[in-house]
């Protein structure tokens, strides 16, 4: 059984989003700027949304 490349990309994006969320929480706890991480997570969420809707980036 072959895996769909889009399914793999969606799983990878979800893992990256979880990791970024953890990094953002850590930055916030330390009182550091998390704007870059916030922007990156927004982009990853948009990519995931596009994949879920079946459109190519």
ROKE-349179 format. One line per 3 residues: number of its first residue (from 1); their letters; for each residue x, y, z of N, C-alpha, C, O. Coordinates in pm, whole numbers. Each point is the difference from the previous one (the first is absolute). Last residue first. Layout:
BEGIN
NUM> a> X,Y,Z,X,Y,Z,X,Y,Z,X,Y,Z  ...
***
This chain:
BEGIN
57> xxx> 13,2457,-310,59,130,41,59,74,-117,52,110,17  -476,-454,-70,147,0,7,49,137,43,-59,101,-37  -423,-351,165,63,91,-94,150,-2,19,48,-24,111
54> xxx> -406,-211,153,35,-62,-128,59,93,-103,0,-33,-119  -139,76,602,-104,37,-97,31,-54,-141,-82,11,-91  389,-75,446,-123,-64,43,-115,28,-98,-88,-83,-19
51> xxx> 505,298,-44,11,-144,-29,-131,-72,35,-45,-87,-74  75,544,183,-4,-19,-145,6,-148,-38,-73,-45,-88  123,155,542,-136,26,-44,-14,-20,-150,-97,-60,-46
48> xxx> 526,34,234,-80,-116,38,-144,16,-47,-60,-95,-49  346,459,-9,40,-110,-88,-84,-124,28,-47,-66,-92  -10,427,380,-57,31,-131,35,-109,-101,-85,-40,-80
45> xxx> 278,14,506,-144,-28,9,-69,27,-133,-91,-73,-39  545,185,78,-16,-146,0,-147,-38,6,-43,-94,-67  151,550,106,28,-49,-136,-20,-151,-10,-58,-49,-97
42> xxx> 23,248,520,-113,42,-84,17,-49,-143,-95,-45,-64  448,-22,365,-110,-92,29,-124,37,-82,-74,-88,-43  449,371,11,28,-130,-59,-114,-98,24,-38,-75,-90
39> xxx> 18,498,297,-16,13,-145,21,-135,-68,-76,-37,-90  156,59,549,-143,18,-25,-27,8,-150,-96,-59,-50  543,49,197,-62,-132,13,-150,7,-27,-57,-92,-58
36> xxx> 292,497,63,46,-83,-112,-63,-138,3,-43,-52,-103  -42,348,467,-65,43,-124,41,-86,-120,-85,-36,-81  196,44,580,-42,-121,-72,-65,33,-135,-67,-85,-59
33> xxx> 414,291,485,-81,31,-117,-33,-128,-76,90,-77,-35  7,47,568,70,36,-123,-100,25,-113,-116,-40,7  72,-123,474,-17,142,-24,69,50,-126,32,118,-10
30> xxx> -87,-575,204,128,67,22,-9,151,-21,96,73,26  -473,-349,-106,38,-21,141,128,75,34,15,51,111  -156,-55,-560,-86,85,81,34,-13,148,0,100,73
27> xxx> 221,-381,-378,44,139,-18,-82,94,88,54,93,61  -190,-542,-73,127,14,71,53,143,-10,47,57,99  -432,-167,-343,-30,-1,145,128,19,81,1,72,100
24> xxx> 49,-121,-563,-64,128,32,-30,9,148,26,103,63  138,-509,-231,105,102,0,-57,136,38,63,76,74  -366,-430,-132,81,-22,120,109,105,11,26,51,109
21> xxx> -279,-51,-497,-84,40,113,74,-15,131,-9,86,89  213,-247,-479,3,146,6,-84,52,116,39,96,67  -50,-557,-151,133,39,46,12,152,14,56,50,97
18> xxx> -449,-226,-286,7,-35,143,135,43,59,5,54,111  -58,-3,-571,-87,94,71,3,-27,149,8,93,80  214,-394,-364,72,126,6,-80,106,78,57,78,76
15> xxx> -262,-492,-162,109,-17,96,79,130,17,38,37,111  -373,-47,-439,-60,-5,135,107,-14,107,-7,64,105  145,-85,-555,-39,136,39,-62,2,139,28,90,79
12> xxx> 75,-511,-262,122,75,28,-32,142,46,59,49,96  -413,-319,-243,52,-49,128,124,76,42,17,35,117  -192,61,-540,-91,46,104,48,-44,138,-3,78,95
9> xxx> 234,-235,-473,27,142,22,-89,57,110,44,83,80  -121,-528,-214,129,11,68,32,146,32,43,32,111  -421,-119,-368,-22,-46,137,128,13,82,-3,42,115
6> xxx> 28,50,-573,-70,107,71,-27,-39,145,9,84,90  179,-406,-386,97,104,38,-64,116,76,62,58,89  -246,-568,-75,-20,121,-79,100,107,45,13,25,120
3> xxx> 76,-565,-77,-53,117,70,-11,118,-95,86,21,-85  -114,-575,-14,79,122,-14,-69,115,71,-122,15,-5  130,-585,41,-84,118,0,89,125,0,88,14,85
***
